[in-house]
Amino acid sequence: MIYTIQVSNHPNAGARIPSASVEASWNTVYDGHIATAADARHVVDDLSLWYRHIRAFRGRNVGKLWYAVLRIKDR
């Protein structure tokens, strides 16, 4: 299966209604095959150690959110 994984450190990237600056802050870090859905979730969870917000989509299109780690407030 193909997955697209994006990251953002913008403080409001986890908001329900994003602004233009939030949308521009998302960077694609991976766009390709991952063997299993569990492996894809593991990648997202690992990236959460380095980035505030991570989101993953199945396929190459940024459409329906498949899995994400979105932090509204810093710890």
N, C-alpha and C positions, 0 to 999 in steps of 0.2 A: 504494500500500500504506500502511496505517496503522501507525505505530510509537509505542510508549510508551518514553520515555527518562527514567531516574531517576538522581539523583546523591546522593552521601553523602560527607561528610568524616570520618565516624566511623572511628577507626583499625582497628577489627575488621570493617568492612563487607565485606571481601574474604574472610572466613573461610568455610570450607565449611559449618559449622553455626552459623547466626546466633543471637544472643541477642535478647531482646525489645527491648533498647535499640538494637541494630543495626537491626532491622526498622523501628523507629520513626524511625530517622535518614534513611531513604530519602525523597527528595522528587521528585515528578514535575515535570520542567521542560518536557516536551513530550509531547503526546498528539494526534497528527494525521497527516495525509498527508505523506509524503516521496516524491519522484518515483522514486528508484531505491535499491536496496540499497547501492550504492556511496556515494550521498549520505548515507544514514543512518549508515554506518560513519564517514564523514568528520565528521559532526556529533559522534559519540561521541569520536573522536580529538581534535577541537578542544576539547571540554569537558574532556578529560583535562589540559589546561593549567591549568585552574582548580579542578578537583575531584580528590580522591584516588581515588574510585571512581565509575564510570559504568556503567550497564547499560541494554541496550535489548531490547525485546520486540516481536515482530511482532504487531500487533493491539492492542486496548485492554485486554486482560487481562494481568495480571502472572502469567505462568505459566512456560512453557519459555523459558529464557534464549536470546536470539538472538545477541547480541554484547556484549562487555563489556571494560572496562579496569579491572582490580582490582589495587591495589597492596598487597601484604602488608607490605612495609617501606618506609619513606621513603628517598628517595635522598639 
